[in-house]
Amino acid sequence: MWLTFKNKREVALMKRYAYTPKQVILVDPVYFRVRKENIHDNRMIQPDEKRLRTQATAIYNMYANLGTRVLFVPPHKYLESLIYPANSFFGHPDPQKKEIILSNMLLDTRTHEPEEIKQWFPIAGYNIYIIPRILHKSPDEQVEMTFEGFGDLLPGRDMWFAGIGERTTQEAVEYVSKQFGLEEKKPIAYLRLVNPYFYHLDTCLLSLRYTNHLIYYPGAFDKRTIGFLRTLECERYEVSEHLAKDYLICNSVPFGKIVILNAPFGGISEKSMLRSAQGILLSKTDRRFREIKERSHEYADFIEYLWSVGYGTIPAYTSEVRKDGAGIFCLSNFVHL
């Protein structure tokens, strides 16, 4: 199954809104373990090391076969969650500018991750910026600024979406915006997260800029935010808690005209894993699609919906990081998304 461009308008839209990343940053999961860092975690349920390695290798090969250069940040024995580079930093949206801003992680167990990432970027020729931990609003008022990277600041077609209230503060997003001039081109919409199961925006909202679709789980947001999202002039798709929580629909990766989905379950055939590793798109006759449909008809319906609006899909097998509440978006940082 191949995707084609139908006309000049579609090509123009593709160039403007469906940027295909030239490189992706991953971290070897050799030291990954589940710790009690979020509501999903159960230290009694650890990843299967062999399956985790197989899934990580398949993801690496999938990106490579899609034409993206894969860059590895070295793992760290005592930083198990370093495998989620989406949270460690935010890259300048202009691909011509090799600049990043490091995150200020909320949890003590993750505060050293940006420092570890920091060591790698000068080697790659990037300039690094740091967010102050404390903002002094006045002599008598100061606020802590926490920020968790691309996980809480996502690009939409006409605006940026910032998730605040759980791991990221509005003041930190405003600081990032000022540093990189984000609001010079489009405004930032602040979306308040209120559900502890969805503590990063990338777990409950997926923006598909090419077709101007917004996929989100309403149960993650406060009433004001839900009302705001429902007024936006775009195609909206509200997913159920089942899809958002069990299948991490919103933690998918928009990749040009492809959506890389999570398939967070085991018991997958080697052939299915290989087809995803080769970057082969799903079709109705594909064994991978049948495996998904056997587990959830609702998920299969969502995939068919994506096909109907012009997207190809590839499942990334993520059962082992799902034990930590994570998916394919968490595992990836494209610097420029």
Phi and psi in degrees as GROMACS dihedral restraints (atoms count N, CA, C in turn):
[ dihedral_restraints ]
;  ai    aj    ak    al  type     phi  dphi    fc
    3     4     5     6     1  -121.0    20    10
    4     5     6     7     1   148.2    20    10
    6     7     8     9     1   -97.9    20    10
    7     8     9    10     1   137.8    20    10
    9    10    11    12     1  -125.3    20    10
   10    11    12    13     1   158.6    20    10
   12    13    14    15     1   -97.4    20    10
   13    14    15    16     1   128.5    20    10
   15    16    17    18     1   -83.7    20    10
   16    17    18    19     1   -33.4    20    10
   18    19    20    21     1  -158.0    20    10
   19    20    21    22     1   177.9    20    10
   21    22    23    24     1   -63.6    20    10
   22    23    24    25     1   -36.2    20    10
   24    25    26    27     1   -62.9    20    10
   25    26    27    28     1   -41.6    20    10
   27    28    29    30     1   -65.4    20    10
   28    29    30    31     1   -39.0    20    10
   30    31    32    33     1   -62.8    20    10
   31    32    33    34     1   -42.5    20    10
   33    34    35    36     1   -63.7    20    10
   34    35    36    37     1   -43.2    20    10
   36    37    38    39     1   -62.2    20    10
   37    38    39    40     1   -40.0    20    10
   39    40    41    42     1   -61.3    20    10
   40    41    42    43     1   -46.2    20    10
   42    43    44    45     1   -64.7    20    10
   43    44    45    46     1   -35.0    20    10
   45    46    47    48     1   -84.2    20    10
   46    47    48    49     1   -40.7    20    10
   48    49    50    51     1  -115.2    20    10
   49    50    51    52     1   -16.7    20    10
   51    52    53    54     1  -116.3    20    10
   52    53    54    55     1    55.5    20    10
   54    55    56    57     1   -58.5    20    10
   55    56    57    58     1   126.4    20    10
   57    58    59    60     1   -95.1    20    10
   58    59    60    61     1   115.3    20    10
   60    61    62    63     1   -58.5    20    10
   61    62    63    64     1   139.5    20    10
   63    64    65    66     1   -85.4    20    10
   64    65    66    67     1   -23.4    20    10
   66    67    68    69     1  -149.9    20    10
   67    68    69    70     1   151.3    20    10
   69    70    71    72     1  -130.8    20    10
   70    71    72    73     1   142.2    20    10
   72    73    74    75     1  -103.4    20    10
   73    74    75    76     1   127.0    20    10
   75    76    77    78     1  -125.9    20    10
   76    77    78    79     1   165.4    20    10
   78    79    80    81     1  -128.7    20    10
   79    80    81    82     1   131.8    20    10
   81    82    83    84     1   -58.6    20    10
   82    83    84    85     1   127.9    20    10
   84    85    86    87     1   -85.6    20    10
   85    86    87    88     1    20.3    20    10
   87    88    89    90     1   -56.5    20    10
   88    89    90    91     1   -30.3    20    10
   90    91    92    93     1  -104.0    20    10
   91    92    93    94     1     8.6    20    10
   93    94    95    96     1   -68.0    20    10
   94    95    96    97     1   130.0    20    10
   96    97    98    99     1  -142.0    20    10
   97    98    99   100     1   153.8    20    10
   99   100   101   102     1   -83.4    20    10
  100   101   102   103     1   124.0    20    10
  102   103   104   105     1  -116.9    20    10
  103   104   105   106     1   166.1    20    10
  105   106   107   108     1   -83.0    20    10
  106   107   108   109     1    75.4    20    10
  108   109   110   111     1  -109.1    20    10
  109   110   111   112     1   -15.8    20    10
  111   112   113   114     1  -151.4    20    10
  112   113   114   115     1   174.6    20    10
  114   115   116   117     1   -67.4    20    10
  115   116   117   118     1   -18.7    20    10
  117   118   119   120     1   -77.6    20    10
  118   119   120   121     1   -23.1    20    10
  120   121   122   123     1   -76.3    20    10
  121   122   123   124     1   139.2    20    10
  123   124   125   126     1  -138.4    20    10
  124   125   126   127     1   107.5    20    10
  126   127   128   129     1   -64.8    20    10
  127   128   129   130     1   -12.0    20    10
  129   130   131   132     1   -78.0    20    10
  130   131   132   133     1   -14.8    20    10
  132   133   134   135     1  -114.7    20    10
  133   134   135   136     1    95.0    20    10
  135   136   137   138     1   -98.7    20    10
  136   137   138   139     1   157.1    20    10
  138   139   140   141     1   -66.1    20    10
  139   140   141   142     1   146.7    20    10
  141   142   143   144     1   -75.6    20    10
  142   143   144   145     1   116.1    20    10
  144   145   146   147     1   -62.6    20    10
  145   146   147   148     1   -40.5    20    10
  147   148   149   150     1   -66.5    20    10
  148   149   150   151     1   -44.3    20    10
  150   151   152   153     1   -66.8    20    10
  151   152   153   154     1   -39.7    20    10
  153   154   155   156     1   -59.9    20    10
  154   155   156   157     1   -44.7    20    10
  156   157   158   159     1   -63.3    20    10
  157   158   159   160     1   -42.5    20    10
  159   160   161   162     1   -62.8    20    10
  160   161   162   163     1   -44.3    20    10
  162   163   164   165     1   -65.8    20    10
  163   164   165   166     1   -41.2    20    10
  165   166   167   168     1   -64.2    20    10
  166   167   168   169     1   -40.3    20    10
  168   169   170   171     1   -65.0    20    10
  169   170   171   172     1   -40.0    20    10
  171   172   173   174     1   -63.8    20    10
  172   173   174   175     1   -39.9    20    10
  174   175   176   177     1   -65.6    20    10
  175   176   177   178     1   -43.7    20    10
  177   178   179   180     1   -56.5    20    10
  178   179   180   181     1   -49.8    20    10
  180   181   182   183     1   -66.7    20    10
  181   182   183   184     1   -34.9    20    10
  183   184   185   186     1   -59.9    20    10
  184   185   186   187     1   -50.7    20    10
  186   187   188   189     1   -60.3    20    10
  187   188   189   190     1   -43.6    20    10
  189   190   191   192     1   -62.3    20    10
  190   191   192   193     1   -41.4    20    10
  192   193   194   195     1   -73.1    20    10
  193   194   195   196     1   -17.9    20    10
  195   196   197   198     1   -85.7    20    10
  196   197   198   199     1     2.0    20    10
  198   199   200   201     1    92.2    20    10
  199   200   201   202     1    14.9    20    10
  201   202   203   204     1  -101.6    20    10
  202   203   204   205     1   135.7    20    10
  204   205   206   207     1   -74.1    20    10
  205   206   207   208     1   126.7    20    10
  207   208   209   210     1  -100.0    20    10
  208   209   210   211     1   123.3    20    10
  210   211   212   213     1  -113.6    20    10
  211   212   213   214     1   135.2    20    10
  213   214   215   216     1  -108.2    20    10
  214   215   216   217     1   127.9    20    10
  216   217   218   219     1   -88.0    20    10
  217   218   219   220     1   131.5    20    10
  219   220   221   222     1   -59.2    20    10
  220   221   222   223     1   140.9    20    10
  222   223   224   225     1   -73.4    20    10
  223   224   225   226     1   165.9    20    10
  225   226   227   228     1  -131.4    20    10
  226   227   228   229     1   130.7    20    10
  228   229   230   231     1   -57.4    20    10
  229   230   231   232     1   -34.5    20    10
  231   232   233   234     1  -105.4    20    10
  232   233   234   235     1     9.4    20    10
  234   235   236   237     1  -122.1    20    10
  235   236   237   238     1    77.7    20    10
  237   238   239   240     1   -61.3    20    10
  238   239   240   241     1   -34.8    20    10
  240   241   242   243     1   -87.1    20    10
  241   242   243   244     1     7.9    20    10
  243   244   245   246     1   -62.1    20    10
  244   245   246   247     1   -18.0    20    10
  246   247   248   249     1   -68.0    20    10
  247   248   249   250     1    -3.9    20    10
  249   250   251   252     1  -107.7    20    10
  250   251   252   253     1    72.1    20    10
  252   253   254   255     1   -66.7    20    10
  253   254   255   256     1   -15.2    20    10
  255   256   257   258     1   -57.9    20    10
  256   257   258   259     1   -27.0    20    10
  258   259   260   261     1   -92.2    20    10
  259   260   261   262     1   -15.4    20    10
  261   262   263   264     1   -82.2    20    10
  262   263   264   265     1   -23.6    20    10
  264   265   266   267     1  -162.0    20    10
  265   266   267   268     1   167.9    20    10
  267   268   269   270     1  -129.6    20    10
  268   269   270   271     1   126.2    20    10
  270   271   272   273     1   -91.6    20    10
  271   272   273   274     1   148.7    20    10
  273   274   275   276     1   -57.9    20    10
  274   275   276   277     1   133.1    20    10
  276   277   278   279     1   -67.0    20    10
  277   278   279   280     1   -17.8    20    10
  279   280   281   282     1   -84.0    20    10
  280   281   282   283     1   113.8    20    10
  282   283   284   285     1   -59.7    20    10
  283   284   285   286     1   -19.7    20    10
  285   286   287   288     1   -77.1    20    10
  286   287   288   289     1   -15.3    20    10
  288   289   290   291     1  -105.9    20    10
  289   290   291   292     1   115.6    20    10
  291   292   293   294     1   -89.5    20    10
  292   293   294   295     1    78.0    20    10
  294   295   296   297     1  -136.0    20    10
  295   296   297   298     1   141.0    20    10
  297   298   299   300     1  -134.2    20    10
  298   299   300   301     1   158.3    20    10
  300   301   302   303     1  -122.6    20    10
  301   302   303   304     1   128.1    20    10
  303   304   305   306     1   -74.4    20    10
  304   305   306   307     1   150.4    20    10
  306   307   308   309     1   -80.0    20    10
  307   308   309   310     1   156.9    20    10
  309   310   311   312     1  -109.8    20    10
  310   311   312   313     1    97.6    20    10
  312   313   314   315     1   -73.0    20    10
  313   314   315   316     1   142.9    20    10
  315   316   317   318     1   -72.6    20    10
  316   317   318   319     1   -46.3    20    10
  318   319   320   321     1   -79.8    20    10
  319   320   321   322     1   138.5    20    10
  321   322   323   324     1   -58.2    20    10
  322   323   324   325     1   -34.6    20    10
  324   325   326   327     1   -69.0    20    10
  325   326   327   328     1   -13.5    20    10
  327   328   329   330     1  -116.7    20    10
  328   329   330   331     1     1.3    20    10
  330   331   332   333     1   -65.7    20    10
  331   332   333   334     1   -23.0    20    10
  333   334   335   336     1   -87.0    20    10
  334   335   336   337     1    -8.1    20    10
  336   337   338   339     1   -62.1    20    10
  337   338   339   340     1   -47.6    20    10
  339   340   341   342     1   -59.2    20    10
  340   341   342   343     1   -35.7    20    10
  342   343   344   345     1   -64.2    20    10
  343   344   345   346     1   -36.9    20    10
  345   346   347   348     1   -68.8    20    10
  346   347   348   349     1   -41.9    20    10
  348   349   350   351     1   -62.1    20    10
  349   350   351   352     1   -39.0    20    10
  351   352   353   354     1   -54.8    20    10
  352   353   354   355     1   -34.8    20    10
  354   355   356   357     1   -66.7    20    10
  355   356   357   358     1   -25.5    20    10
  357   358   359   360     1   -83.5    20    10
  358   359   360   361     1   -36.0    20    10
  360   361   362   363     1   -68.0    20    10
  361   362   363   364     1   -38.8    20    10
  363   364   365   366     1   -58.7    20    10
  364   365   366   367     1   -33.3    20    10
  366   367   368   369     1   -62.6    20    10
  367   368   369   370     1   -35.2    20    10
  369   370   371   372     1   -86.0    20    10
  370   371   372   373     1     1.9    20    10
  372   373   374   375     1    86.6    20    10
  373   374   375   376     1    22.2    20    10
  375   376   377   378     1   -98.6    20    10
  376   377   378   379     1   144.8    20    10
  378   379   380   381     1   -87.1    20    10
  379   380   381   382     1   142.9    20    10
  381   382   383   384     1  -118.6    20    10
  382   383   384   385     1   135.1    20    10
  384   385   386   387     1  -118.8    20    10
  385   386   387   388     1   152.7    20    10
  387   388   389   390     1  -124.8    20    10
  388   389   390   391     1   139.3    20    10
  390   391   392   393     1   -89.7    20    10
  391   392   393   394     1   128.0    20    10
  393   394   395   396     1   -60.1    20    10
  394   395   396   397     1   143.2    20    10
  396   397   398   399     1   -70.9    20    10
  397   398   399   400     1   -35.6    20    10
  399   400   401   402     1  -118.1    20    10
  400   401   402   403     1   132.3    20    10
  402   403   404   405     1  -107.2    20    10
  403   404   405   406     1   123.8    20    10
  405   406   407   408     1   -93.1    20    10
  406   407   408   409     1   100.7    20    10
  408   409   410   411     1   -73.6    20    10
  409   410   411   412     1   -33.2    20    10
  411   412   413   414     1  -158.9    20    10
  412   413   414   415     1   171.5    20    10
  414   415   416   417     1   -56.5    20    10
  415   416   417   418     1   -26.1    20    10
  417   418   419   420     1  -107.5    20    10
  418   419   420   421     1    -2.1    20    10
  420   421   422   423     1  -133.4    20    10
  421   422   423   424     1   128.4    20    10
  423   424   425   426     1  -139.5    20    10
  424   425   426   427     1   148.2    20    10
  426   427   428   429     1  -130.4    20    10
  427   428   429   430     1   148.8    20    10
  429   430   431   432     1   -83.3    20    10
  430   431   432   433     1   135.0    20    10
  432   433   434   435     1  -107.2    20    10
  433   434   435   436     1   110.5    20    10
  435   436   437   438     1  -113.6    20    10
  436   437   438   439     1   144.5    20    10
  438   439   440   441     1  -153.0    20    10
  439   440   441   442     1   131.7    20    10
  441   442   443   444     1  -122.8    20    10
  442   443   444   445     1    48.2    20    10
  444   445   446   447     1    64.0    20    10
  445   446   447   448     1  -148.3    20    10
  447   448   449   450     1   -63.2    20    10
  448   449   450   451     1   -17.7    20    10
  450   451   452   453     1   -63.5    20    10
  451   452   453   454     1   -24.2    20    10
  453   454   455   456     1  -124.4    20    10
  454   455   456   457     1     8.2    20    10
  456   457   458   459     1  -142.1    20    10
  457   458   459   460     1   100.9    20    10
  459   460   461   462     1  -115.1    20    10
  460   461   462   463     1   141.7    20    10
  462   463   464   465     1   -82.1    20    10
  463   464   465   466     1   132.0    20    10
  465   466   467   468     1  -108.2    20    10
  466   467   468   469     1   179.5    20    10
  468   469   470   471     1   -67.8    20    10
  469   470   471   472     1   -44.7    20    10
  471   472   473   474     1  -111.4    20    10
  472   473   474   475     1    -2.9    20    10
  474   475   476   477     1  -161.1    20    10
  475   476   477   478     1   165.3    20    10
  477   478   479   480     1   -91.6    20    10
  478   479   480   481     1   146.1    20    10
  480   481   482   483     1  -111.8    20    10
  481   482   483   484     1   122.1    20    10
  483   484   485   486     1  -114.9    20    10
  484   485   486   487     1   126.8    20    10
  486   487   488   489     1   -93.5    20    10
  487   488   489   490     1   118.9    20    10
  489   490   491   492     1  -124.7    20    10
  490   491   492   493     1   161.2    20    10
  492   493   494   495     1   109.0    20    10
  493   494   495   496     1   -20.7    20    10
  495   496   497   498     1  -113.4    20    10
  496   497   498   499     1   -70.2    20    10
  498   499   500   501     1  -110.1    20    10
  499   500   501   502     1   -16.8    20    10
  501   502   503   504     1  -124.5    20    10
  502   503   504   505     1   140.9    20    10
  504   505   506   507     1  -102.5    20    10
  505   506   507   508     1   153.3    20    10
  507   508   509   510     1   -62.6    20    10
  508   509   510   511     1   -37.5    20    10
  510   511   512   513     1   -61.1    20    10
  511   512   513   514     1   -36.6    20    10
  513   514   515   516     1   -68.6    20    10
  514   515   516   517     1   -41.0    20    10
  516   517   518   519     1   -63.4    20    10
  517   518   519   520     1   -41.4    20    10
  519   520   521   522     1   -61.2    20    10
  520   521   522   523     1   -36.7    20    10
  522   523   524   525     1   -65.8    20    10
  523   524   525   526     1   -45.3    20    10
  525   526   527   528     1   -61.6    20    10
  526   527   528   529     1   -43.4    20    10
  528   529   530   531     1   -59.3    20    10
  529   530   531   532     1   -44.3    20    10
  531   532   533   534     1   -66.2    20    10
  532   533   534   535     1   -39.9    20    10
  534   535   536   537     1   -64.6    20    10
  535   536   537   538     1   -40.6    20    10
  537   538   539   540     1  -105.9    20    10
  538   539   540   541     1     1.4    20    10
  540   541   542   543     1    64.0    20    10
  541   542   543   544     1    37.5    20    10
  543   544   545   546     1   -61.8    20    10
  544   545   546   547     1   -40.2    20    10
  546   547   548   549     1   -82.6    20    10
  547   548   549   550     1     2.1    20    10
  549   550   551   552     1   -70.1    20    10
  550   551   552   553     1   -26.0    20    10
  552   553   554   555     1  -108.9    20    10
  553   554   555   556     1   -33.6    20    10
  555   556   557   558     1  -158.1    20    10
  556   557   558   559     1   150.6    20    10
  558   559   560   561     1   -73.8    20    10
  559   560   561   562     1   168.8    20    10
  561   562   563   564     1  -109.2    20    10
  562   563   564   565     1   128.5    20    10
  564   565   566   567     1   -99.3    20    10
  565   566   567   568     1   123.2    20    10
  567   568   569   570     1   -93.3    20    10
  568   569   570   571     1   117.8    20    10
  570   571   572   573     1  -110.6    20    10
  571   572   573   574     1   121.5    20    10
  573   574   575   576     1   -88.9    20    10
  574   575   576   577     1   122.3    20    10
  576   577   578   579     1   -89.7    20    10
  577   578   579   580     1   133.3    20    10
  579   580   581   582     1  -131.6    20    10
  580   581   582   583     1     3.4    20    10
  582   583   584   585     1  -111.3    20    10
  583   584   585   586     1   118.1    20    10
  585   586   587   588     1   -62.1    20    10
  586   587   588   589     1   -18.4    20    10
  588   589   590   591     1   -76.4    20    10
  589   590   591   592     1   -14.9    20    10
  591   592   593   594     1  -127.6    20    10
  592   593   594   595     1    72.7    20    10
  594   595   596   597     1   -89.5    20    10
  595   596   597   598     1    -9.4    20    10
  597   598   599   600     1  -120.3    20    10
  598   599   600   601     1   147.6    20    10
  600   601   602   603     1   -63.8    20    10
  601   602   603   604     1   -32.4    20    10
  603   604   605   606     1   -70.3    20    10
  604   605   606   607     1    -3.0    20    10
  606   607   608   609     1   -93.7    20    10
  607   608   609   610     1   -10.2    20    10
  609   610   611   612     1  -137.5    20    10
  610   611   612   613     1     4.5    20    10
  612   613   614   615     1  -148.6    20    10
  613   614   615   616     1   132.3    20    10
  615   616   617   618     1  -129.4    20    10
  616   617   618   619     1   120.1    20    10
  618   619   620   621     1  -103.1    20    10
  619   620   621   622     1   119.8    20    10
  621   622   623   624     1  -105.8    20    10
  622   623   624   625     1    93.2    20    10
  624   625   626   627     1   -67.8    20    10
  625   626   627   628     1   -32.6    20    10
  627   628   629   630     1   -58.2    20    10
  628   629   630   631     1   -46.0    20    10
  630   631   632   633     1  -103.7    20    10
  631   632   633   634     1     6.8    20    10
  633   634   635   636     1    58.2    20    10
  634   635   636   637     1    47.6    20    10
  636   637   638   639     1  -105.6    20    10
  637   638   639   640     1   143.1    20    10
  639   640   641   642     1  -125.8    20    10
  640   641   642   643     1   119.2    20    10
  642   643   644   645     1  -110.4    20    10
  643   644   645   646     1   127.7    20    10
  645   646   647   648     1  -154.6    20    10
  646   647   648   649     1   162.0    20    10
  648   649   650   651     1  -107.3    20    10
  649   650   651   652     1   111.3    20    10
  651   652   653   654     1   -59.8    20    10
  652   653   654   655     1   -31.8    20    10
  654   655   656   657     1   -66.5    20    10
  655   656   657   658     1    -5.0    20    10
  657   658   659   660     1   -88.8    20    10
  658   659   660   661     1   -13.6    20    10
  660   661   662   663     1  -117.3    20    10
  661   662   663   664     1   162.2    20    10
  663   664   665   666     1   -77.1    20    10
  664   665   666   667     1   169.9    20    10
  666   667   668   669     1   -61.8    20    10
  667   668   669   670     1   -39.6    20    10
  669   670   671   672     1   -62.4    20    10
  670   671   672   673     1   -42.6    20    10
  672   673   674   675     1   -65.6    20    10
  673   674   675   676     1   -42.6    20    10
  675   676   677   678     1   -60.4    20    10
  676   677   678   679     1   -44.2    20    10
  678   679   680   681     1   -60.4    20    10
  679   680   681   682     1   -41.3    20    10
  681   682   683   684     1   -63.4    20    10
  682   683   684   685     1   -47.4    20    10
  684   685   686   687     1   -59.5    20    10
  685   686   687   688     1   -35.6    20    10
  687   688   689   690     1   -76.6    20    10
  688   689   690   691     1    -7.3    20    10
  690   691   692   693     1   -97.1    20    10
  691   692   693   694     1    -8.4    20    10
  693   694   695   696     1   -68.5    20    10
  694   695   696   697     1   143.7    20    10
  696   697   698   699     1   -86.0    20    10
  697   698   699   700     1    78.2    20    10
  699   700   701   702     1  -156.7    20    10
  700   701   702   703     1   171.1    20    10
  702   703   704   705     1   -82.0    20    10
  703   704   705   706     1   120.8    20    10
  705   706   707   708     1  -108.8    20    10
  706   707   708   709     1   144.4    20    10
  708   709   710   711     1  -136.4    20    10
  709   710   711   712     1   110.6    20    10
  711   712   713   714     1   -92.3    20    10
  712   713   714   715     1   120.2    20    10
  714   715   716   717     1   -93.7    20    10
  715   716   717   718     1   159.1    20    10
  717   718   719   720     1   -79.5    20    10
  718   719   720   721     1   165.5    20    10
  720   721   722   723     1   -60.7    20    10
  721   722   723   724     1   -36.2    20    10
  723   724   725   726     1   -57.6    20    10
  724   725   726   727     1   -49.1    20    10
  726   727   728   729     1   -70.7    20    10
  727   728   729   730     1   -39.3    20    10
  729   730   731   732     1   -70.7    20    10
  730   731   732   733     1   -40.6    20    10
  732   733   734   735     1   -90.0    20    10
  733   734   735   736     1   -44.8    20    10
  735   736   737   738     1   -85.2    20    10
  736   737   738   739     1   -31.7    20    10
  738   739   740   741     1  -116.3    20    10
  739   740   741   742     1     1.7    20    10
  741   742   743   744     1    49.8    20    10
  742   743   744   745     1    45.7    20    10
  744   745   746   747     1   -53.8    20    10
  745   746   747   748     1   -44.1    20    10
  747   748   749   750     1   -77.3    20    10
  748   749   750   751     1   -12.7    20    10
  750   751   752   753     1   -90.9    20    10
  751   752   753   754     1    28.8    20    10
  753   754   755   756     1   -81.9    20    10
  754   755   756   757     1   167.2    20    10
  756   757   758   759     1  -112.5    20    10
  757   758   759   760     1   117.7    20    10
  759   760   761   762     1   -75.9    20    10
  760   761   762   763     1   122.7    20    10
  762   763   764   765     1  -133.3    20    10
  763   764   765   766     1    82.6    20    10
  765   766   767   768     1    65.1    20    10
  766   767   768   769     1  -123.8    20    10
  768   769   770   771     1   -95.4    20    10
  769   770   771   772     1    18.7    20    10
  771   772   773   774     1  -119.2    20    10
  772   773   774   775     1   143.7    20    10
  774   775   776   777     1  -114.1    20    10
  775   776   777   778     1   119.4    20    10
  777   778   779   780     1   -88.9    20    10
  778   779   780   781     1   113.0    20    10
  780   781   782   783     1   -96.4    20    10
  781   782   783   784     1   164.2    20    10
  783   784   785   786     1   -92.1    20    10
  784   785   786   787     1   135.7    20    10
  786   787   788   789     1  -121.2    20    10
  787   788   789   790     1    80.7    20    10
  789   790   791   792     1   -85.2    20    10
  790   791   792   793     1    56.6    20    10
  792   793   794   795     1  -144.6    20    10
  793   794   795   796     1   155.8    20    10
  795   796   797   798     1   -93.9    20    10
  796   797   798   799     1  -164.9    20    10
  798   799   800   801     1    70.1    20    10
  799   800   801   802     1    29.2    20    10
  801   802   803   804     1   -96.0    20    10
  802   803   804   805     1   141.0    20    10
  804   805   806   807     1   -69.5    20    10
  805   806   807   808     1   154.9    20    10
  807   808   809   810     1   -61.7    20    10
  808   809   810   811     1   -34.6    20    10
  810   811   812   813     1   -64.4    20    10
  811   812   813   814     1   -39.7    20    10
  813   814   815   816     1   -64.2    20    10
  814   815   816   817     1   -45.9    20    10
  816   817   818   819     1   -59.7    20    10
  817   818   819   820     1   -42.1    20    10
  819   820   821   822     1   -65.3    20    10
  820   821   822   823     1   -40.6    20    10
  822   823   824   825     1   -63.9    20    10
  823   824   825   826     1   -39.1    20    10
  825   826   827   828     1   -68.6    20    10
  826   827   828   829     1   -40.5    20    10
  828   829   830   831     1   -61.1    20    10
  829   830   831   832     1   -30.1    20    10
  831   832   833   834     1   -82.1    20    10
  832   833   834   835     1    -4.0    20    10
  834   835   836   837     1    76.1    20    10
  835   836   837   838     1    25.4    20    10
  837   838   839   840     1   -82.8    20    10
  838   839   840   841     1   130.7    20    10
  840   841   842   843     1   -73.0    20    10
  841   842   843   844     1   151.4    20    10
  843   844   845   846     1   -69.0    20    10
  844   845   846   847     1   152.3    20    10
  846   847   848   849     1  -143.3    20    10
  847   848   849   850     1   169.2    20    10
  849   850   851   852     1   -62.3    20    10
  850   851   852   853     1   -28.6    20    10
  852   853   854   855     1   -91.0    20    10
  853   854   855   856     1    -1.4    20    10
  855   856   857   858     1   -72.8    20    10
  856   857   858   859     1   137.1    20    10
  858   859   860   861     1   -58.4    20    10
  859   860   861   862     1   -35.0    20    10
  861   862   863   864     1   -62.7    20    10
  862   863   864   865     1   -38.2    20    10
  864   865   866   867     1   -66.4    20    10
  865   866   867   868     1   -40.0    20    10
  867   868   869   870     1   -63.9    20    10
  868   869   870   871     1   -39.3    20    10
  870   871   872   873     1   -64.0    20    10
  871   872   873   874     1   -38.0    20    10
  873   874   875   876     1   -68.2    20    10
  874   875   876   877     1   -44.8    20    10
  876   877   878   879     1   -64.5    20    10
  877   878   879   880     1   -34.7    20    10
  879   880   881   882     1   -62.4    20    10
  880   881   882   883     1   -29.9    20    10
  882   883   884   885     1   -89.5    20    10
  883   884   885   886     1   -33.6    20    10
  885   886   887   888     1  -157.9    20    10
  886   887   888   889     1   109.9    20    10
  888   889   890   891     1   -64.8    20    10
  889   890   891   892     1   -32.3    20    10
  891   892   893   894     1   -64.7    20    10
  892   893   894   895     1   -39.6    20    10
  894   895   896   897     1   -66.5    20    10
  895   896   897   898     1   -42.9    20    10
  897   898   899   900     1   -61.0    20    10
  898   899   900   901     1   -39.2    20    10
  900   901   902   903     1   -62.4    20    10
  901   902   903   904     1   -39.5    20    10
  903   904   905   906     1   -64.4    20    10
  904   905   906   907     1   -41.3    20    10
  906   907   908   909     1   -62.1    20    10
  907   908   909   910     1   -42.4    20    10
  909   910   911   912     1   -65.0    20    10
  910   911   912   913     1   -33.3    20    10
  912   913   914   915     1   -62.6    20    10
  913   914   915   916     1   -45.2    20    10
  915   916   917   918     1   -60.0    20    10
  916   917   918   919     1   -41.3    20    10
  918   919   920   921     1   -59.9    20    10
  919   920   921   922     1   -41.2    20    10
  921   922   923   924     1   -66.0    20    10
  922   923   924   925     1   -24.3    20    10
  924   925   926   927     1  -103.1    20    10
  925   926   927   928     1    11.0    20    10
  927   928   929   930     1   106.3    20    10
  928   929   930   931     1     9.9    20    10
  930   931   932   933     1  -104.8    20    10
  931   932   933   934     1   140.6    20    10
  933   934   935   936     1   -85.9    20    10
  934   935   936   937     1   159.6    20    10
  936   937   938   939     1  -135.1    20    10
  937   938   939   940     1   145.7    20    10
  939   940   941   942     1  -134.8    20    10
  940   941   942   943     1   127.9    20    10
  942   943   944   945     1   -83.5    20    10
  943   944   945   946     1   132.2    20    10
  945   946   947   948     1  -104.0    20    10
  946   947   948   949     1   129.0    20    10
  948   949   950   951     1   -84.9    20    10
  949   950   951   952     1   115.8    20    10
  951   952   953   954     1  -132.5    20    10
  952   953   954   955     1    31.8    20    10
  954   955   956   957     1   -61.7    20    10
  955   956   957   958     1   -32.3    20    10
  957   958   959   960     1   -78.3    20    10
  958   959   960   961     1   -38.3    20    10
  960   961   962   963     1   -78.5    20    10
  961   962   963   964     1   -18.9    20    10
  963   964   965   966     1   -61.7    20    10
  964   965   966   967     1   -26.7    20    10
  966   967   968   969     1   -63.3    20    10
  967   968   969   970     1   -17.4    20    10
  969   970   971   972     1  -106.4    20    10
  970   971   972   973     1     9.8    20    10
  972   973   974   975     1    78.3    20    10
  973   974   975   976     1    19.6    20    10
  975   976   977   978     1  -115.7    20    10
  976   977   978   979     1   164.1    20    10
  978   979   980   981     1  -142.8    20    10
  979   980   981   982     1  -164.5    20    10
  981   982   983   984     1   -64.2    20    10
  982   983   984   985     1   -35.8    20    10
  984   985   986   987     1   -65.5    20    10
  985   986   987   988     1   -41.3    20    10
  987   988   989   990     1   -58.8    20    10
  988   989   990   991     1   -35.7    20    10
  990   991   992   993     1   -77.5    20    10
  991   992   993   994     1    -9.8    20    10
  993   994   995   996     1  -124.3    20    10
  994   995   996   997     1   142.9    20    10
  996   997   998   999     1  -138.2    20    10
  997   998   999  1000     1   120.7    20    10
  999  1000  1001  1002     1   -94.0    20    10
 1000  1001  1002  1003     1     3.9    20    10
 1002  1003  1004  1005     1    62.8    20    10
 1003  1004  1005  1006     1   -55.6    20    10
 1005  1006  1007  1008     1  -116.7    20    10
 1006  1007  1008  1009     1   111.6    20    10
